[in-house]
Amino acid sequence: MADRAGLAAFLRARREALQPEDVGLPRGRRRRTGGLRREEVAALCDMSVDYYSRLEQPRGPHPSEQMLAAIARGLHLSLEERDHLFQLAGHALPRRVRRGNHITPGMMRILDRLEDTPAQVMNHLGETLKQTRAAVALLGDETAYTGLARSAHYRWFTDPASRLVHPESDHAGQSRLMVADLHGAYTRDGGDSRTAELVDALHEESPEFAGLWRERPVLGPYCASKRFRHPQVGMLELHCQTLVDPDQSQRLLVYTAVPGTESHTSLQLLSVLGQSLQRTF
């Protein structure tokens, strides 16, 4: 059974404990109380202000597991706090797998401070968990996919449209990188895992993947620059810096360009336009 009063009290306490600076928001001169406003938390959780407000009152609907996961990310909850949130809402605890989809508070704090930079958090399967507005402008909304298509590895080998972001001459190298990355995850996770399910599906659907898998490619220590084709700003040559969270097997990817180059100017334009640029091919 859900503990609505307990859920409301917990949400209020966590909201009031967070400061604007904790989530990358300006404090502003008119803020008289500590903590975040309800509308700010609702925006962080990608839900309506009315929905979130009713959860705090407490007279709201029974939140789904997807909603609770969004709230856990928006409020920067630890794994223990996330589990408590699920219990208060009357849901079974999410499986405590080492490589889950829960972004740690530390990773979220870093991402919040990169709002004007293309950056995103991905897990070991190539599933995008969170993006900045600039990353959406550069790559599209990669969090909207469902099923196996959530994985960038899967889309690369099964959906030709996913390759249009890179010049055709770069496809072979990108394919090897994708397979090498997934091979490393498979070696760590073993045959009874979500990684194995993804590998099996790709073997069935992509002869290219199957052929590269037999070669057992290995990732090198250096990530060279990559070229991206964007329909509004043209070609960009970007470097991808990666921060790895060992406990979650998640990565924070940050895309940058060399100052003074055309790519740097184009990247600044994307950062300014943010979500106003809709990626179409």
C-alpha positions in Angstrom: 0.0 0.0 0.0 1.2 3.5 -0.8 1.9 5.9 2.1 0.6 9.1 0.5 1.4 11.2 3.5 4.9 9.8 3.9 5.5 10.2 0.1 4.3 13.9 0.3 6.5 14.6 3.3 9.6 12.9 1.7 9.2 14.9 -1.5 8.8 18.2 0.3 11.9 17.5 2.5 14.0 16.6 -0.5 12.8 19.6 -2.5 13.5 22.0 0.4 17.0 20.4 0.9 18.1 21.1 -2.7 19.4 24.5 -3.5 19.2 26.1 -7.0 23.0 25.8 -7.3 22.8 22.1 -6.7 20.9 21.6 -9.9 22.5 24.2 -12.1 19.8 26.9 -11.7 20.4 30.6 -10.9 19.3 31.6 -7.4 17.9 35.0 -8.4 17.4 38.1 -6.2 13.7 37.5 -5.4 14.1 34.0 -3.9 13.2 34.4 -0.2 13.2 30.8 1.0 15.7 28.0 0.7 15.2 25.0 -1.4 13.6 24.6 -4.9 10.2 25.7 -6.0 7.7 23.1 -7.0 7.7 24.3 -10.6 11.5 23.9 -10.7 11.3 20.4 -9.5 8.5 19.6 -12.0 10.7 20.8 -14.8 13.7 18.8 -13.6 11.4 15.7 -13.5 9.8 16.4 -16.9 6.3 16.5 -15.5 3.6 19.1 -15.1 3.6 21.4 -12.1 0.0 20.3 -11.2 1.0 16.6 -11.2 4.0 17.1 -8.9 2.1 19.6 -6.6 -0.7 17.1 -6.0 1.9 14.5 -5.0 3.2 16.8 -2.3 -0.3 17.8 -0.9 -1.0 14.7 -0.7 -3.9 14.1 -3.1 -2.1 13.1 -6.2 -2.4 10.0 -8.4 -0.5 6.8 -7.8 2.8 7.5 -9.6 4.1 4.8 -12.0 7.6 3.3 -11.8 8.6 5.5 -14.7 7.4 8.6 -12.9 9.2 7.6 -9.7 12.4 7.1 -11.7 12.0 10.6 -13.2 11.5 12.1 -9.7 14.5 10.2 -8.3 16.7 11.8 -11.1 15.1 15.2 -10.7 15.6 15.3 -7.0 19.1 13.8 -7.2 18.3 10.9 -5.0 20.9 8.3 -3.9 20.1 4.7 -4.5 18.9 4.3 -1.0 16.7 7.3 -1.2 15.3 6.1 -4.5 14.4 2.7 -2.9 12.7 4.6 -0.1 10.7 6.6 -2.6 9.5 3.4 -4.3 8.5 1.9 -1.0 6.5 5.0 0.0 4.7 4.8 -3.4 3.8 1.2 -2.8 6.0 -0.2 -5.5 8.5 -3.1 -5.3 12.1 -2.0 -5.1 13.9 -1.7 -8.4 16.4 -4.5 -9.0 19.7 -3.6 -7.5 21.9 -4.4 -10.5 25.4 -2.9 -10.7 24.7 -1.4 -14.1 21.3 0.2 -13.6 19.6 3.2 -15.0 19.8 5.3 -11.9 22.1 8.3 -12.3 24.0 9.1 -9.2 23.6 12.5 -7.6 27.3 13.4 -8.3 26.9 12.6 -12.0 23.6 14.6 -12.1 25.3 17.6 -10.4 28.0 17.6 -13.1 25.5 17.3 -15.9 23.4 20.2 -14.5 26.4 22.5 -14.8 26.8 21.7 -18.5 23.5 22.9 -19.7 25.0 25.0 -22.5 27.3 22.2 -23.6 26.3 19.0 -25.6 26.5 16.4 -22.9 24.7 13.2 -22.0 24.7 10.3 -19.6 24.7 6.8 -21.2 24.8 3.3 -19.7 26.9 0.3 -20.7 24.3 -0.7 -23.4 24.5 2.7 -25.1 21.1 3.8 -23.8 20.9 7.5 -23.2 19.5 8.3 -19.7 19.7 12.1 -19.7 20.8 14.9 -22.1 21.4 18.6 -22.0 19.4 20.8 -24.3 22.5 21.4 -26.4 22.9 17.6 -26.8 19.3 17.3 -28.0 20.0 20.0 -30.5 23.1 18.2 -31.7 22.0 14.6 -31.7 18.2 14.6 -31.3 16.2 13.3 -28.3 17.9 9.9 -27.7 15.9 9.3 -24.5 12.6 8.9 -26.5 13.4 5.4 -27.9 11.9 2.3 -26.4 12.8 -1.4 -26.4 16.0 -2.5 -28.0 16.1 0.8 -30.0 17.0 2.6 -26.7 20.5 1.3 -27.4 22.7 3.4 -29.8 24.5 0.2 -30.7 21.3 -1.5 -31.8 20.1 1.5 -33.8 23.5 1.8 -35.5 23.3 -1.7 -37.0 19.5 -1.9 -37.6 18.3 1.6 -38.5 20.1 3.3 -41.5 18.8 6.7 -40.5 20.9 6.6 -37.3 24.1 6.7 -39.5 23.2 9.9 -41.2 24.7 11.8 -38.3 28.2 10.8 -39.5 29.8 11.0 -43.0 29.7 7.7 -44.8 33.5 7.5 -44.9 33.4 7.3 -41.1 30.9 4.5 -40.8 33.3 1.6 -40.9 35.4 3.0 -38.0 32.3 3.9 -36.0 31.0 0.3 -36.5 34.2 -1.1 -35.1 34.0 1.2 -32.1 30.4 0.2 -31.4 31.2 -3.5 -31.5 34.4 -3.1 -29.4 32.4 -1.2 -26.8 29.7 -3.8 -26.6 32.2 -6.6 -26.6 33.8 -5.2 -23.5 30.4 -4.9 -21.8 29.6 -8.5 -22.7 32.8 -9.8 -21.3 32.0 -8.1 -18.0 28.3 -9.1 -17.8 28.4 -12.7 -19.1 25.9 -14.7 -21.1 22.9 -14.2 -18.7 22.5 -10.5 -18.9 20.7 -7.7 -20.8 24.0 -7.2 -22.7 23.8 -10.8 -24.0 20.2 -10.3 -25.1 21.3 -7.2 -27.1 24.2 -9.1 -28.6 22.0 -12.0 -29.6 19.5 -9.7 -31.3 22.2 -8.0 -33.2 23.6 -11.3 -34.4 20.2 -12.2 -35.8 19.6 -8.8 -37.5 22.9 -7.5 -38.7 25.5 -9.6 -40.7 27.9 -6.6 -40.4 27.7 -6.8 -36.6 28.2 -10.6 -36.7 31.2 -10.3 -38.8 32.8 -7.7 -36.7 32.0 -9.6 -33.5 34.0 -12.5 -34.7 37.0 -10.2 -35.1 36.8 -9.3 -31.3 37.9 -5.6 -31.8 39.2 -3.8 -28.7 38.8 -0.2 -27.8 42.0 1.9 -27.8 43.0 4.3 -25.0 42.4 7.4 -27.1 39.1 8.7 -28.5 39.9 10.5 -31.7 37.8 13.4 -33.0 34.5 12.6 -34.8 32.7 14.3 -37.5 29.0 15.1 -37.2 26.6 16.2 -39.9 23.9 18.6 -38.7 21.1 19.8 -41.0 21.2 23.4 -39.7 24.9 24.1 -39.0 26.6 21.7 -41.3 29.7 19.6 -40.5 31.2 19.7 -37.1 34.5 18.1 -35.9 34.1 17.4 -32.2 36.0 15.7 -29.4 34.2 13.5 -26.9 35.5 13.6 -23.4 34.2 10.8 -21.2 33.7 10.6 -17.4 33.0 7.0 -16.2 31.1 6.2 -13.1 32.5 2.7 -12.1 29.7 1.8 -9.7 26.9 2.3 -12.3 28.8 1.6 -15.5 27.6 4.9 -16.8 29.4 7.5 -18.8 29.1 11.2 -19.0 29.9 12.2 -22.6 30.8 15.9 -23.2 31.3 17.1 -26.8 33.7 20.0 -27.4 35.4 21.7 -30.3 38.8 23.4 -30.7 38.4 27.1 -30.1 38.8 29.3 -33.2 37.5 26.7 -35.6 34.3 26.6 -37.6 33.2 23.7 -35.5 33.6 25.8 -32.4 31.4 28.6 -33.8 28.8 26.1 -34.9 28.8 24.4 -31.5 28.2 27.8 -29.9 25.3 28.4 -32.2 23.8 25.0 -31.2 24.2 25.8 -27.5 22.4 29.1 -27.9 19.5 27.7 -30.0 19.2 24.6 -27.8 15.8 22.9 -28.2 14.6 25.4 -30.8 16.6 23.4 -33.4 14.8 20.2 -34.3 17.0 17.6 -35.8 15.6 16.4 -39.1 17.3 14.3 -41.8 
